[in-house]
Amino acid sequence: MTTPPTSKGPVTVRMFTQRLSSTPRGARLARHLALNQLDAWGIPHGSDPSDAVAVIVAELAANAVTHGRVPGRDFELRLALVTGSVRVEVSDTGTRPRPPVPGDVRPPRPLDEDGRGLLLVDALADRWEVADREPPPGKTVRAEVDLPGWLSLAKGRADGAG
């Protein structure tokens, strides 16, 4: 006798992927595309999650262009709207330098010209990590921003209250 599958409700994952040129213009475009995509998903411009994702995308894209650029190769921006959070992934084909992992990000000295981007990511993301890019070569920096009230909002809509 087989047991019928139980339904836990729909699982919705929305994805956005875009390859961009490894240039300052590509980095700026990544931020604009991310903001527009979040707005299309119902996360409005100017909200705390939208602002956090905008800064995270801007910093990770700038790092990909500055530190992970390989001539003739693009970087990739991926966004996923998963239950309870927005996941940001920026992948490049550079192999050096490898960014520090969460917990190892050190503040720059006062006169340093760079080194503040991952501090912002560390401060704004609820979780983040550095992983090997699939397919190699390169790396992916993945960050997640939680969406407060997401579960209660989703439950309210499922119950017909929204």
N, C-alpha and C positions, 0 to 999 in steps of 0.2 A: 504494500500500500504506500503510495507516495503522498507526501505532504504538499498541499498547494503552496505556492510562493506567497509570502506576505508582502503587502504593499506598504511602503514607508513614505509614500507620497512622491511627487515628482522631484527629481534632482535636476536643477537647471544650472548649467555652466555656460557662460557666454564667453567667447574668445575673440580676441583681436590680435592679428599679427601683421607686422609691416617691416620690411627691410628698408633701411635708409642709408644714404651715403655717409661715409665716415668723415664728415665735414661739420664745421660749426652750424651751417644751415640745416644739415640733417638732424643735429641735436635739437635745434630750435623747433623743427618740424615735429619731432617726436613728442615734445611737450604739448604742442597744439593738438596733435592727433589724439593724444591721451585724454586731454580735457574734453574734446568733442565726443570721444567715445564714452567717457563716463557720463556726460550729459545725456547721451542717447540711451544709456542704461538707467537713467533716472537718478543719477548722482549729480546734482546741479552745480554749476560754476559757483565758486565762492563758499561752498560748504567745507567744513573741516576736512572730511575725507578727500574731496576734490583738490583742495589746496595742498594737502600732504602728498598726494600722488603726483601732483604737478612738480613739486620740489624734488621728489625722489626720482622721477623720470628725467628731469632736467639734469640732476647731478650724475645719475648713472649714464645717461647719454653723453654728457660732456666727458666723463671718464673714459667711455668707450672710444670716443673720438681722439682724446688727448693721449691716453695711455695704451689703448688696445688696438689702435689703428694699424692695419696692414695695407699698404698701397694696393688699390684695385679691389679691395674687399669691403663689403658693407657691414653694418651692425644691424641687429634685429631687436625690435621692440615687441614684446608680447604682453598682453593684458588678459586677465581672466577674472570674471566676476563669478566667484564661488560662494557658496552659502556662508554668509557672515563676513566676507572680506573681498578686497580687490588684491589680486596678485599681479605684481609688476616683474617682468624679466627683461633684462637687457643682456644680449650676448654679443661678443666680438670674437675675432679670430686671433687676437694678440695673445702671446703666451707669457710676456713679461711686461711690467712687473705684476706679480700676483697681488691683488688687494688684500688687506688684512681681513681677518674673519671677525664676526661680532665678538665683542669683548676685548679685542686687540687693537681697536682703533684708538690712536693716541692723538691728543690735541696738538696742533702745530705750535711752534714758537711764535711769539707775537709778530715778528718781522717776516715769517715765511709767506711766500706768495701763493701757495696752494696748500692742500691738505685738509680742507674744511668740508668737502663734499660728503665723505662717508660719515663724518660726525653728524651732519644733517640727516642722512639716511638712518643712522643709528638712533637718532632722537625721534624721528617721525614715524618710522616703521614699527609695527608691533612685533614683527619677526623679519629676519633677513639672513641670507647665507650666500656664500660663494661656492659655485660648483663647476666642474669641468663641463665644457660645452659639448652637446651631443648634436651632430657628430663633431669630433675633434677637428682641428685644433681650436683652442681658445677657452674662454670661460663665460659663465653666466652668473650674473648677480641677480638674485631673486629677493624681493621684498614684499611683505604683505601689510596692508592697512585694514584694520578691522572696521566694520560698518556698524556702529552702535544702533541698537534697535532693529537690526536686520531680521533676526529670528522672530521677534514679536510682530513685526510688520508682515513677514511672510505667513505667519500663523493666522493673523487677522484676515489676510486676503483669502487663505485657504478655507477659513470658517465662514466666508462671505461677509465679513464685517468691514471690508475695505473697499 
